[in-house]
Amino acid sequence: MTSTPTAPVTMYTTDWCGYCVRLKKLMQREGIPFAEVNIEHDAQAAELVMQANGGNRTVPTLLFADGVALTNPSIDQVKSQLSSAAEA
């Protein structure tokens, strides 16, 4: 698990998710700090992901500090959400 205590976003992932790996690399390249939680090792996190996705355990699911959740977002969507949150 990647832990960044003051991260503006938490990424919920699994070990086998290629989309998660891709988005993590893009966020790291863009210098976007994030905390990572593997839903296969955290039942509460899995429940949170299911609530955000209509009962589905879809990853990557990102939860932003302002409470907004995005499922399998593009890097542009992540940057846009972070920009919107910073302006609020």
HELIX and SHEET records of a PDB file:
HELIX    1   1 GLY A   18  ARG A   29  1                                  12    
HELIX    2   2 ALA A   43  ALA A   52  1                                  10    
HELIX    3   3 ILE A   75  GLU A   87  1                                  13    
SHEET    1   A 4 ALA A  35  ASN A  38  0                                        
SHEET    2   A 4 VAL A   9  THR A  13  1                                        
SHEET    3   A 4 THR A  61  PHE A  64 -1                                        
SHEET    4   A 4 ALA A  69  THR A  71 -1                                        
END                                                                             
